[in-house]
Structures are given as structure tokens and as C-alpha cells.
Amino acid sequence: MRCMSCKTEGMIDASTTYFAQLNNCYVIIEHVPCKKCDQCGEEFITVSVMEKIDEILERIEKVSSKVFIMNYHTAA
């Protein structure tokens, strides 16, 4: 896979933290799988992972408090 920012070939498997602001709370999802460029550090989340994140956010919106922190692997 080629980095969309710097165009190098050095994408590695990694994990990141995803932040979202919903209407009634802030959500932090830790350990989200991603690809990370070993040259510039840019992170890319795949479509399938983003779809899971969207599902997680829909569930959280129904039961949320002000701040919600969770692990991606536990919620996905």
C-alpha cells in the first residue's frame, strides 16, 4: 500500500486512538487497527474498520454520558 500523503511504499500495521464528538458526549476508542506510514507517520483507517466504528458510535449515542472511552477490540 502506498501512503496517500508522501507517496512512499512503507505502510505498516499499527493501531491508533480515534476521537469523536457526538451530540451529547465525547468518545475515545483506543487500539483501532490502522495502517501507518513509516516515512511520514500518516495513519489510515480502512473502510471496514470505519464501518465498525460507525456501528460502535451508534450504540454509544444511545447510552452515553459526557466522556466514553473504550477498546476497539472489545467493542467490535
mmCIF file of the N, C-alpha and C atoms, coordinates in Angstrom:
data_MODEL
# 
_entry.id   MODEL 
# 
loop_
_atom_site.group_PDB 
_atom_site.id 
_atom_site.type_symbol 
_atom_site.label_atom_id 
_atom_site.label_alt_id 
_atom_site.label_comp_id 
_atom_site.label_asym_id 
_atom_site.label_entity_id 
_atom_site.label_seq_id 
_atom_site.pdbx_PDB_ins_code 
_atom_site.Cartn_x 
_atom_site.Cartn_y 
_atom_site.Cartn_z 
_atom_site.occupancy 
_atom_site.B_iso_or_equiv 
_atom_site.pdbx_formal_charge 
_atom_site.auth_seq_id 
_atom_site.auth_comp_id 
_atom_site.auth_asym_id 
_atom_site.auth_atom_id 
_atom_site.pdbx_PDB_model_num 
ATOM 1   N N  . MET A 1 1  ? 0.847   -1.182 0.000  1.00 0.00 ? 1  MET A N  1 
ATOM 2   C CA . MET A 1 1  ? 0.000   0.000  0.000  1.00 0.00 ? 1  MET A CA 1 
ATOM 3   C C  . MET A 1 1  ? 0.889   1.240  0.000  1.00 0.00 ? 1  MET A C  1 
ATOM 4   N N  . ARG A 1 2  ? 0.516   2.218  -0.764 1.00 0.00 ? 2  ARG A N  1 
ATOM 5   C CA . ARG A 1 2  ? 1.270   3.466  -0.893 1.00 0.00 ? 2  ARG A CA 1 
ATOM 6   C C  . ARG A 1 2  ? 0.628   4.550  -0.010 1.00 0.00 ? 2  ARG A C  1 
ATOM 7   N N  . CYS A 1 3  ? 1.448   5.303  0.695  1.00 0.00 ? 3  CYS A N  1 
ATOM 8   C CA . CYS A 1 3  ? 0.976   6.406  1.536  1.00 0.00 ? 3  CYS A CA 1 
ATOM 9   C C  . CYS A 1 3  ? 0.341   7.483  0.662  1.00 0.00 ? 3  CYS A C  1 
ATOM 10  N N  . MET A 1 4  ? -0.835  7.919  1.054  1.00 0.00 ? 4  MET A N  1 
ATOM 11  C CA . MET A 1 4  ? -1.531  8.952  0.285  1.00 0.00 ? 4  MET A CA 1 
ATOM 12  C C  . MET A 1 4  ? -0.935  10.337 0.509  1.00 0.00 ? 4  MET A C  1 
ATOM 13  N N  . SER A 1 5  ? -0.181  10.507 1.593  1.00 0.00 ? 5  SER A N  1 
ATOM 14  C CA . SER A 1 5  ? 0.417   11.810 1.876  1.00 0.00 ? 5  SER A CA 1 
ATOM 15  C C  . SER A 1 5  ? 1.780   11.991 1.212  1.00 0.00 ? 5  SER A C  1 
ATOM 16  N N  . CYS A 1 6  ? 2.704   11.060 1.490  1.00 0.00 ? 6  CYS A N  1 
ATOM 17  C CA . CYS A 1 6  ? 4.068   11.240 0.979  1.00 0.00 ? 6  CYS A CA 1 
ATOM 18  C C  . CYS A 1 6  ? 4.403   10.311 -0.190 1.00 0.00 ? 6  CYS A C  1 
ATOM 19  N N  . LYS A 1 7  ? 3.472   9.421  -0.545 1.00 0.00 ? 7  LYS A N  1 
ATOM 20  C CA . LYS A 1 7  ? 3.585   8.537  -1.716 1.00 0.00 ? 7  LYS A CA 1 
ATOM 21  C C  . LYS A 1 7  ? 4.644   7.451  -1.602 1.00 0.00 ? 7  LYS A C  1 
ATOM 22  N N  . THR A 1 8  ? 5.169   7.175  -0.400 1.00 0.00 ? 8  THR A N  1 
ATOM 23  C CA . THR A 1 8  ? 6.129   6.086  -0.248 1.00 0.00 ? 8  THR A CA 1 
ATOM 24  C C  . THR A 1 8  ? 5.394   4.774  -0.033 1.00 0.00 ? 8  THR A C  1 
ATOM 25  N N  . GLU A 1 9  ? 6.115   3.666  -0.132 1.00 0.00 ? 9  GLU A N  1 
ATOM 26  C CA . GLU A 1 9  ? 5.528   2.332  -0.021 1.00 0.00 ? 9  GLU A CA 1 
ATOM 27  C C  . GLU A 1 9  ? 5.548   1.768  1.400  1.00 0.00 ? 9  GLU A C  1 
ATOM 28  N N  . GLY A 1 10 ? 6.013   2.490  2.373  1.00 0.00 ? 10 GLY A N  1 
ATOM 29  C CA . GLY A 1 10 ? 6.260   1.933  3.701  1.00 0.00 ? 10 GLY A CA 1 
ATOM 30  C C  . GLY A 1 10 ? 5.093   1.970  4.660  1.00 0.00 ? 10 GLY A C  1 
ATOM 31  N N  . MET A 1 11 ? 3.969   1.331  4.335  1.00 0.00 ? 11 MET A N  1 
ATOM 32  C CA . MET A 1 11 ? 2.821   1.276  5.240  1.00 0.00 ? 11 MET A CA 1 
ATOM 33  C C  . MET A 1 11 ? 2.928   0.029  6.117  1.00 0.00 ? 11 MET A C  1 
ATOM 34  N N  . ILE A 1 12 ? 2.811   0.220  7.420  1.00 0.00 ? 12 ILE A N  1 
ATOM 35  C CA . ILE A 1 12 ? 2.899   -0.909 8.359  1.00 0.00 ? 12 ILE A CA 1 
ATOM 36  C C  . ILE A 1 12 ? 1.605   -1.017 9.156  1.00 0.00 ? 12 ILE A C  1 
ATOM 37  N N  . ASP A 1 13 ? 1.313   -2.215 9.659  1.00 0.00 ? 13 ASP A N  1 
ATOM 38  C CA . ASP A 1 13 ? 0.166   -2.401 10.541 1.00 0.00 ? 13 ASP A CA 1 
ATOM 39  C C  . ASP A 1 13 ? 0.460   -1.737 11.874 1.00 0.00 ? 13 ASP A C  1 
ATOM 40  N N  . ALA A 1 14 ? -0.520  -1.012 12.392 1.00 0.00 ? 14 ALA A N  1 
ATOM 41  C CA . ALA A 1 14 ? -0.362  -0.301 13.659 1.00 0.00 ? 14 ALA A CA 1 
ATOM 42  C C  . ALA A 1 14 ? -1.737  -0.151 14.301 1.00 0.00 ? 14 ALA A C  1 
ATOM 43  N N  . SER A 1 15 ? -1.796  0.592  15.384 1.00 0.00 ? 15 SER A N  1 
ATOM 44  C CA . SER A 1 15 ? -3.073  0.937  15.991 1.00 0.00 ? 15 SER A CA 1 
ATOM 45  C C  . SER A 1 15 ? -3.031  2.408  16.378 1.00 0.00 ? 15 SER A C  1 
ATOM 46  N N  . THR A 1 16 ? -4.217  2.994  16.491 1.00 0.00 ? 16 THR A N  1 
ATOM 47  C CA . THR A 1 16 ? -4.327  4.409  16.798 1.00 0.00 ? 16 THR A CA 1 
ATOM 48  C C  . THR A 1 16 ? -5.486  4.627  17.757 1.00 0.00 ? 16 THR A C  1 
ATOM 49  N N  . THR A 1 17 ? -5.665  5.844  18.180 1.00 0.00 ? 17 THR A N  1 
ATOM 50  C CA . THR A 1 17 ? -6.797  6.219  19.020 1.00 0.00 ? 17 THR A CA 1 
ATOM 51  C C  . THR A 1 17 ? -7.713  7.113  18.193 1.00 0.00 ? 17 THR A C  1 
ATOM 52  N N  . TYR A 1 18 ? -9.000  6.790  18.202 1.00 0.00 ? 18 TYR A N  1 
ATOM 53  C CA . TYR A 1 18 ? -9.993  7.518  17.408 1.00 0.00 ? 18 TYR A CA 1 
ATOM 54  C C  . TYR A 1 18 ? -10.822 8.390  18.342 1.00 0.00 ? 18 TYR A C  1 
ATOM 55  N N  . PHE A 1 19 ? -10.972 9.673  18.008 1.00 0.00 ? 19 PHE A N  1 
ATOM 56  C CA . PHE A 1 19 ? -11.757 10.620 18.792 1.00 0.00 ? 19 PHE A CA 1 
ATOM 57  C C  . PHE A 1 19 ? -12.988 11.034 18.000 1.00 0.00 ? 19 PHE A C  1 
ATOM 58  N N  . ALA A 1 20 ? -14.131 11.120 18.680 1.00 0.00 ? 20 ALA A N  1 
ATOM 59  C CA . ALA A 1 20 ? -15.356 11.595 18.031 1.00 0.00 ? 20 ALA A CA 1 
ATOM 60  C C  . ALA A 1 20 ? -16.141 12.449 19.015 1.00 0.00 ? 20 ALA A C  1 
ATOM 61  N N  . GLN A 1 21 ? -16.810 13.466 18.483 1.00 0.00 ? 21 GLN A N  1 
ATOM 62  C CA . GLN A 1 21 ? -17.699 14.282 19.298 1.00 0.00 ? 21 GLN A CA 1 
ATOM 63  C C  . GLN A 1 21 ? -19.112 14.040 18.798 1.00 0.00 ? 21 GLN A C  1 
ATOM 64  N N  . LEU A 1 22 ? -19.942 13.458 19.657 1.00 0.00 ? 22 LEU A N  1 
ATOM 65  C CA . LEU A 1 22 ? -21.339 13.242 19.331 1.00 0.00 ? 22 LEU A CA 1 
ATOM 66  C C  . LEU A 1 22 ? -22.149 14.385 19.922 1.00 0.00 ? 22 LEU A C  1 
ATOM 67  N N  . ASN A 1 23 ? -23.451 14.364 19.718 1.00 0.00 ? 23 ASN A N  1 
ATOM 68  C CA . ASN A 1 23 ? -24.301 15.450 20.223 1.00 0.00 ? 23 ASN A CA 1 
ATOM 69  C C  . ASN A 1 23 ? -24.212 15.623 21.731 1.00 0.00 ? 23 ASN A C  1 
ATOM 70  N N  . ASN A 1 24 ? -24.124 14.502 22.459 1.00 0.00 ? 24 ASN A N  1 
ATOM 71  C CA . ASN A 1 24 ? -24.183 14.605 23.918 1.00 0.00 ? 24 ASN A CA 1 
ATOM 72  C C  . ASN A 1 24 ? -22.930 14.122 24.635 1.00 0.00 ? 24 ASN A C  1 
ATOM 73  N N  . CYS A 1 25 ? -21.870 13.771 23.895 1.00 0.00 ? 25 CYS A N  1 
ATOM 74  C CA . CYS A 1 25 ? -20.675 13.286 24.582 1.00 0.00 ? 25 CYS A CA 1 
ATOM 75  C C  . CYS A 1 25 ? -19.457 13.263 23.658 1.00 0.00 ? 25 CYS A C  1 
ATOM 76  N N  . TYR A 1 26 ? -18.307 13.006 24.259 1.00 0.00 ? 26 TYR A N  1 
ATOM 77  C CA . TYR A 1 26 ? -17.068 12.780 23.526 1.00 0.00 ? 26 TYR A CA 1 
ATOM 78  C C  . TYR A 1 26 ? -16.742 11.296 23.633 1.00 0.00 ? 26 TYR A C  1 
ATOM 79  N N  . VAL A 1 27 ? -16.245 10.703 22.550 1.00 0.00 ? 27 VAL A N  1 
ATOM 80  C CA . VAL A 1 27 ? -15.931 9.279  22.530 1.00 0.00 ? 27 VAL A CA 1 
ATOM 81  C C  . VAL A 1 27 ? -14.465 9.111  22.153 1.00 0.00 ? 27 VAL A C  1 
ATOM 82  N N  . ILE A 1 28 ? -13.767 8.271  22.903 1.00 0.00 ? 28 ILE A N  1 
ATOM 83  C CA . ILE A 1 28 ? -12.381 7.923  22.614 1.00 0.00 ? 28 ILE A CA 1 
ATOM 84  C C  . ILE A 1 28 ? -12.337 6.411  22.460 1.00 0.00 ? 28 ILE A C  1 
ATOM 85  N N  . ILE A 1 29 ? -11.925 5.929  21.289 1.00 0.00 ? 29 ILE A N  1 
ATOM 86  C CA . ILE A 1 29 ? -11.807 4.499  21.048 1.00 0.00 ? 29 ILE A CA 1 
ATOM 87  C C  . ILE A 1 29 ? -10.319 4.187  20.888 1.00 0.00 ? 29 ILE A C  1 
ATOM 88  N N  . GLU A 1 30 ? -9.802  3.383  21.793 1.00 0.00 ? 30 GLU A N  1 
ATOM 89  C CA . GLU A 1 30 ? -8.377  3.056  21.792 1.00 0.00 ? 30 GLU A CA 1 
ATOM 90  C C  . GLU A 1 30 ? -8.098  1.787  20.996 1.00 0.00 ? 30 GLU A C  1 
ATOM 91  N N  . HIS A 1 31 ? -6.882  1.638  20.526 1.00 0.00 ? 31 HIS A N  1 
ATOM 92  C CA . HIS A 1 31 ? -6.388  0.425  19.847 1.00 0.00 ? 31 HIS A CA 1 
ATOM 93  C C  . HIS A 1 31 ? -7.125  0.136  18.547 1.00 0.00 ? 31 HIS A C  1 
ATOM 94  N N  . VAL A 1 32 ? -7.439  1.174  17.785 1.00 0.00 ? 32 VAL A N  1 
ATOM 95  C CA . VAL A 1 32 ? -8.102  0.995  16.493 1.00 0.00 ? 32 VAL A CA 1 
ATOM 96  C C  . VAL A 1 32 ? -7.055  0.558  15.470 1.00 0.00 ? 32 VAL A C  1 
ATOM 97  N N  . PRO A 1 33 ? -7.284  -0.567 14.775 1.00 0.00 ? 33 PRO A N  1 
ATOM 98  C CA . PRO A 1 33 ? -6.311  -1.012 13.770 1.00 0.00 ? 33 PRO A CA 1 
ATOM 99  C C  . PRO A 1 33 ? -6.214  -0.009 12.622 1.00 0.00 ? 33 PRO A C  1 
ATOM 100 N N  . CYS A 1 34 ? -4.988  0.217  12.151 1.00 0.00 ? 34 CYS A N  1 
ATOM 101 C CA . CYS A 1 34 ? -4.783  1.146  11.043 1.00 0.00 ? 34 CYS A CA 1 
ATOM 102 C C  . CYS A 1 34 ? -3.507  0.763  10.297 1.00 0.00 ? 34 CYS A C  1 
ATOM 103 N N  . LYS A 1 35 ? -3.272  1.448  9.217  1.00 0.00 ? 35 LYS A N  1 
ATOM 104 C CA . LYS A 1 35 ? -2.001  1.386  8.511  1.00 0.00 ? 35 LYS A CA 1 
ATOM 105 C C  . LYS A 1 35 ? -1.291  2.700  8.797  1.00 0.00 ? 35 LYS A C  1 
ATOM 106 N N  . LYS A 1 36 ? 0.011   2.620  9.067  1.00 0.00 ? 36 LYS A N  1 
ATOM 107 C CA . LYS A 1 36 ? 0.779   3.827  9.394  1.00 0.00 ? 36 LYS A CA 1 
ATOM 108 C C  . LYS A 1 36 ? 1.999   3.894  8.484  1.00 0.00 ? 36 LYS A C  1 
ATOM 109 N N  . CYS A 1 37 ? 2.250   5.053  7.943  1.00 0.00 ? 37 CYS A N  1 
ATOM 110 C CA . CYS A 1 37 ? 3.400   5.250  7.068  1.00 0.00 ? 37 CYS A CA 1 
ATOM 111 C C  . CYS A 1 37 ? 4.666   5.323  7.927  1.00 0.00 ? 37 CYS A C  1 
ATOM 112 N N  . ASP A 1 38 ? 5.651   4.480  7.601  1.00 0.00 ? 38 ASP A N  1 
ATOM 113 C CA . ASP A 1 38 ? 6.889   4.515  8.380  1.00 0.00 ? 38 ASP A CA 1 
ATOM 114 C C  . ASP A 1 38 ? 7.794   5.681  7.983  1.00 0.00 ? 38 ASP A C  1 
ATOM 115 N N  . GLN A 1 39 ? 7.419   6.411  6.941  1.00 0.00 ? 39 GLN A N  1 
ATOM 116 C CA . GLN A 1 39 ? 8.179   7.576  6.497  1.00 0.00 ? 39 GLN A CA 1 
ATOM 117 C C  . GLN A 1 39 ? 7.661   8.864  7.153  1.00 0.00 ? 39 GLN A C  1 
ATOM 118 N N  . CYS A 1 40 ? 6.354   9.143  6.989  1.00 0.00 ? 40 CYS A N  1 
ATOM 119 C CA . CYS A 1 40 ? 5.809   10.420 7.479  1.00 0.00 ? 40 CYS A CA 1 
ATOM 120 C C  . CYS A 1 40 ? 4.913   10.275 8.703  1.00 0.00 ? 40 CYS A C  1 
ATOM 121 N N  . GLY A 1 41 ? 4.513   9.033  9.056  1.00 0.00 ? 41 GLY A N  1 
ATOM 122 C CA . GLY A 1 41 ? 3.699   8.814  10.238 1.00 0.00 ? 41 GLY A CA 1 
ATOM 123 C C  . GLY A 1 41 ? 2.204   8.958  10.019 1.00 0.00 ? 41 GLY A C  1 
ATOM 124 N N  . GLU A 1 42 ? 1.783   9.258  8.797  1.00 0.00 ? 42 GLU A N  1 
ATOM 125 C CA . GLU A 1 42 ? 0.356   9.401  8.498  1.00 0.00 ? 42 GLU A CA 1 
ATOM 126 C C  . GLU A 1 42 ? -0.365  8.073  8.756  1.00 0.00 ? 42 GLU A C  1 
ATOM 127 N N  . GLU A 1 43 ? -1.557  8.149  9.363  1.00 0.00 ? 43 GLU A N  1 
ATOM 128 C CA . GLU A 1 43 ? -2.326  6.956  9.680  1.00 0.00 ? 43 GLU A CA 1 
ATOM 129 C C  . GLU A 1 43 ? -3.566  6.878  8.796  1.00 0.00 ? 43 GLU A C  1 
ATOM 130 N N  . PHE A 1 44 ? -3.904  5.657  8.370  1.00 0.00 ? 44 PHE A N  1 
ATOM 131 C CA . PHE A 1 44 ? -5.057  5.434  7.504  1.00 0.00 ? 44 PHE A CA 1 
ATOM 132 C C  . PHE A 1 44 ? -5.897  4.304  8.084  1.00 0.00 ? 44 PHE A C  1 
ATOM 133 N N  . ILE A 1 45 ? -7.191  4.559  8.234  1.00 0.00 ? 45 ILE A N  1 
ATOM 134 C CA . ILE A 1 45 ? -8.122  3.561  8.747  1.00 0.00 ? 45 ILE A CA 1 
ATOM 135 C C  . ILE A 1 45 ? -8.900  3.006  7.562  1.00 0.00 ? 45 ILE A C  1 
ATOM 136 N N  . THR A 1 46 ? -8.982  1.673  7.470  1.00 0.00 ? 46 THR A N  1 
ATOM 137 C CA . THR A 1 46 ? -9.664  1.040  6.342  1.00 0.00 ? 46 THR A CA 1 
ATOM 138 C C  . THR A 1 46 ? -11.179 1.257  6.422  1.00 0.00 ? 46 THR A C  1 
ATOM 139 N N  . VAL A 1 47 ? -11.837 1.041  5.304  1.00 0.00 ? 47 VAL A N  1 
ATOM 140 C CA . VAL A 1 47 ? -13.286 1.208  5.232  1.00 0.00 ? 47 VAL A CA 1 
ATOM 141 C C  . VAL A 1 47 ? -13.992 0.244  6.183  1.00 0.00 ? 47 VAL A C  1 
ATOM 142 N N  . SER A 1 48 ? -13.535 -1.001 6.244  1.00 0.00 ? 48 SER A N  1 
ATOM 143 C CA . SER A 1 48 ? -14.194 -1.981 7.117  1.00 0.00 ? 48 SER A CA 1 
ATOM 144 C C  . SER A 1 48 ? -14.071 -1.587 8.591  1.00 0.00 ? 48 SER A C  1 
ATOM 145 N N  . VAL A 1 49 ? -12.926 -1.058 8.984  1.00 0.00 ? 49 VAL A N  1 
ATOM 146 C CA . VAL A 1 49 ? -12.757 -0.604 10.366 1.00 0.00 ? 49 VAL A CA 1 
ATOM 147 C C  . VAL A 1 49 ? -13.634 0.624  10.622 1.00 0.00 ? 49 VAL A C  1 
ATOM 148 N N  . MET A 1 50 ? -13.730 1.537  9.665  1.00 0.00 ? 50 MET A N  1 
ATOM 149 C CA . MET A 1 50 ? -14.588 2.726  9.823  1.00 0.00 ? 50 MET A CA 1 
ATOM 150 C C  . MET A 1 50 ? -16.058 2.328  9.944  1.00 0.00 ? 50 MET A C  1 
ATOM 151 N N  . GLU A 1 51 ? -16.469 1.305  9.220  1.00 0.00 ? 51 GLU A N  1 
ATOM 152 C CA . GLU A 1 51 ? -17.846 0.830  9.336  1.00 0.00 ? 51 GLU A CA 1 
ATOM 153 C C  . GLU A 1 51 ? -18.121 0.307  10.741 1.00 0.00 ? 51 GLU A C  1 
ATOM 154 N N  . LYS A 1 52 ? -17.165 -0.428 11.309 1.00 0.00 ? 52 LYS A N  1 
ATOM 155 C CA . LYS A 1 52 ? -17.302 -0.908 12.687 1.00 0.00 ? 52 LYS A CA 1 
ATOM 156 C C  . LYS A 1 52 ? -17.353 0.261  13.669 1.00 0.00 ? 52 LYS A C  1 
ATOM 157 N N  . ILE A 1 53 ? -16.510 1.261  13.445 1.00 0.00 ? 53 ILE A N  1 
ATOM 158 C CA . ILE A 1 53 ? -16.507 2.450  14.313 1.00 0.00 ? 53 ILE A CA 1 
ATOM 159 C C  . ILE A 1 53 ? -17.865 3.137  14.251 1.00 0.00 ? 53 ILE A C  1 
ATOM 160 N N  . ASP A 1 54 ? -18.443 3.257  13.062 1.00 0.00 ? 54 ASP A N  1 
ATOM 161 C CA . ASP A 1 54 ? -19.772 3.862  12.924 1.00 0.00 ? 54 ASP A CA 1 
ATOM 162 C C  . ASP A 1 54 ? -20.817 3.087  13.716 1.00 0.00 ? 54 ASP A C  1 
ATOM 163 N N  . GLU A 1 55 ? -20.748 1.752  13.669 1.00 0.00 ? 55 GLU A N  1 
ATOM 164 C CA . GLU A 1 55 ? -21.675 0.924  14.447 1.00 0.00 ? 55 GLU A CA 1 
ATOM 165 C C  . GLU A 1 55 ? -21.483 1.151  15.941 1.00 0.00 ? 55 GLU A C  1 
ATOM 166 N N  . ILE A 1 56 ? -20.224 1.220  16.365 1.00 0.00 ? 56 ILE A N  1 
ATOM 167 C CA . ILE A 1 56 ? -19.920 1.467  17.777 1.00 0.00 ? 56 ILE A CA 1 
ATOM 168 C C  . ILE A 1 56 ? -20.489 2.816  18.208 1.00 0.00 ? 56 ILE A C  1 
ATOM 169 N N  . LEU A 1 57 ? -20.286 3.848  17.397 1.00 0.00 ? 57 LEU A N  1 
ATOM 170 C CA . LEU A 1 57 ? -20.763 5.188  17.747 1.00 0.00 ? 57 LEU A CA 1 
ATOM 171 C C  . LEU A 1 57 ? -22.284 5.241  17.820 1.00 0.00 ? 57 LEU A C  1 
ATOM 172 N N  . GLU A 1 58 ? -22.978 4.521  16.945 1.00 0.00 ? 58 GLU A N  1 
ATOM 173 C CA . GLU A 1 58 ? -24.440 4.476  17.003 1.00 0.00 ? 58 GLU A CA 1 
ATOM 174 C C  . GLU A 1 58 ? -24.919 3.865  18.315 1.00 0.00 ? 58 GLU A C  1 
ATOM 175 N N  . ARG A 1 59 ? -24.245 2.788  18.766 1.00 0.00 ? 59 ARG A N  1 
ATOM 176 C CA . ARG A 1 59 ? -24.617 2.146  20.034 1.00 0.00 ? 59 ARG A CA 1 
ATOM 177 C C  . ARG A 1 59 ? -24.330 3.067  21.218 1.00 0.00 ? 59 ARG A C  1 
ATOM 178 N N  . ILE A 1 60 ? -23.196 3.744  21.177 1.00 0.00 ? 60 ILE A N  1 
ATOM 179 C CA . ILE A 1 60 ? -22.794 4.603  22.291 1.00 0.00 ? 60 ILE A CA 1 
ATOM 180 C C  . ILE A 1 60 ? -23.738 5.789  22.432 1.00 0.00 ? 60 ILE A C  1 
ATOM 181 N N  . GLU A 1 61 ? -24.181 6.334  21.314 1.00 0.00 ? 61 GLU A N  1 
ATOM 182 C CA . GLU A 1 61 ? -25.041 7.510  21.350 1.00 0.00 ? 61 GLU A CA 1 
ATOM 183 C C  . GLU A 1 61 ? -26.318 7.252  22.155 1.00 0.00 ? 61 GLU A C  1 
ATOM 184 N N  . LYS A 1 62 ? -26.754 6.005  22.192 1.00 0.00 ? 62 LYS A N  1 
ATOM 185 C CA . LYS A 1 62 ? -27.984 5.657  22.912 1.00 0.00 ? 62 LYS A CA 1 
ATOM 186 C C  . LYS A 1 62 ? -27.777 5.556  24.420 1.00 0.00 ? 62 LYS A C  1 
ATOM 187 N N  . VAL A 1 63 ? -26.556 5.288  24.869 1.00 0.00 ? 63 VAL A N  1 
ATOM 188 C CA . VAL A 1 63 ? -26.320 5.041  26.297 1.00 0.00 ? 63 VAL A CA 1 
ATOM 189 C C  . VAL A 1 63 ? -25.213 5.914  26.880 1.00 0.00 ? 63 VAL A C  1 
ATOM 190 N N  . SER A 1 64 ? -24.838 6.957  26.209 1.00 0.00 ? 64 SER A N  1 
ATOM 191 C CA . SER A 1 64 ? -23.621 7.680  26.559 1.00 0.00 ? 64 SER A CA 1 
ATOM 192 C C  . SER A 1 64 ? -23.779 8.643  27.729 1.00 0.00 ? 64 SER A C  1 
ATOM 193 N N  . SER A 1 65 ? -22.625 8.959  28.295 1.00 0.00 ? 65 SER A N  1 
ATOM 194 C CA . SER A 1 65 ? -22.501 10.015 29.290 1.00 0.00 ? 65 SER A CA 1 
ATOM 195 C C  . SER A 1 65 ? -21.647 11.112 28.650 1.00 0.00 ? 65 SER A C  1 
ATOM 196 N N  . LYS A 1 66 ? -20.987 11.925 29.415 1.00 0.00 ? 66 LYS A N  1 
ATOM 197 C CA . LYS A 1 66 ? -20.184 13.013 28.856 1.00 0.00 ? 66 LYS A CA 1 
ATOM 198 C C  . LYS A 1 66 ? -18.941 12.544 28.109 1.00 0.00 ? 66 LYS A C  1 
ATOM 199 N N  . VAL A 1 67 ? -18.202 11.593 28.688 1.00 0.00 ? 67 VAL A N  1 
ATOM 200 C CA . VAL A 1 67 ? -16.991 11.064 28.066 1.00 0.00 ? 67 VAL A CA 1 
ATOM 201 C C  . VAL A 1 67 ? -17.074 9.548  28.080 1.00 0.00 ? 67 VAL A C  1 
ATOM 202 N N  . PHE A 1 68 ? -16.788 8.938  26.963 1.00 0.00 ? 68 PHE A N  1 
ATOM 203 C CA . PHE A 1 68 ? -16.865 7.482  26.850 1.00 0.00 ? 68 PHE A CA 1 
ATOM 204 C C  . PHE A 1 68 ? -15.577 6.993  26.226 1.00 0.00 ? 68 PHE A C  1 
ATOM 205 N N  . ILE A 1 69 ? -14.828 6.131  26.948 1.00 0.00 ? 69 ILE A N  1 
ATOM 206 C CA . ILE A 1 69 ? -13.553 5.598  26.461 1.00 0.00 ? 69 ILE A CA 1 
ATOM 207 C C  . ILE A 1 69 ? -13.683 4.085  26.381 1.00 0.00 ? 69 ILE A C  1 
ATOM 208 N N  . MET A 1 70 ? -13.324 3.527  25.223 1.00 0.00 ? 70 MET A N  1 
ATOM 209 C CA . MET A 1 70 ? -13.419 2.075  25.070 1.00 0.00 ? 70 MET A CA 1 
ATOM 210 C C  . MET A 1 70 ? -12.317 1.518  24.195 1.00 0.00 ? 70 MET A C  1 
ATOM 211 N N  . ASN A 1 71 ? -12.155 0.207  24.264 1.00 0.00 ? 71 ASN A N  1 
ATOM 212 C CA . ASN A 1 71 ? -11.156 -0.500 23.462 1.00 0.00 ? 71 ASN A CA 1 
ATOM 213 C C  . ASN A 1 71 ? -11.839 -1.017 22.201 1.00 0.00 ? 71 ASN A C  1 
ATOM 214 N N  . TYR A 1 72 ? -11.262 -0.788 21.027 1.00 0.00 ? 72 TYR A N  1 
ATOM 215 C CA . TYR A 1 72 ? -11.842 -1.197 19.758 1.00 0.00 ? 72 TYR A CA 1 
ATOM 216 C C  . TYR A 1 72 ? -12.074 -2.707 19.734 1.00 0.00 ? 72 TYR A C  1 
ATOM 217 N N  . HIS A 1 73 ? -11.101 -3.491 20.159 1.00 0.00 ? 73 HIS A N  1 
ATOM 218 C CA . HIS A 1 73 ? -11.201 -4.948 20.088 1.00 0.00 ? 73 HIS A CA 1 
ATOM 219 C C  . HIS A 1 73 ? -12.327 -5.494 20.954 1.00 0.00 ? 73 HIS A C  1 
ATOM 220 N N  . THR A 1 74 ? -12.619 -4.853 22.059 1.00 0.00 ? 74 THR A N  1 
ATOM 221 C CA . THR A 1 74 ? -13.700 -5.277 22.923 1.00 0.00 ? 74 THR A CA 1 
ATOM 222 C C  . THR A 1 74 ? -15.058 -4.920 22.321 1.00 0.00 ? 74 THR A C  1 
ATOM 223 N N  . ALA A 1 75 ? -15.143 -3.785 21.663 1.00 0.00 ? 75 ALA A N  1 
ATOM 224 C CA . ALA A 1 75 ? -16.428 -3.287 21.148 1.00 0.00 ? 75 ALA A CA 1 
ATOM 225 C C  . ALA A 1 75 ? -16.760 -3.794 19.754 1.00 0.00 ? 75 ALA A C  1 
ATOM 226 N N  . ALA A 1 76 ? -15.758 -4.147 18.959 1.00 0.00 ? 76 ALA A N  1 
ATOM 227 C CA . ALA A 1 76 ? -16.007 -4.521 17.560 1.00 0.00 ? 76 ALA A CA 1 
ATOM 228 C C  . ALA A 1 76 ? -16.514 -5.885 17.399 1.00 0.00 ? 76 ALA A C  1 
# 
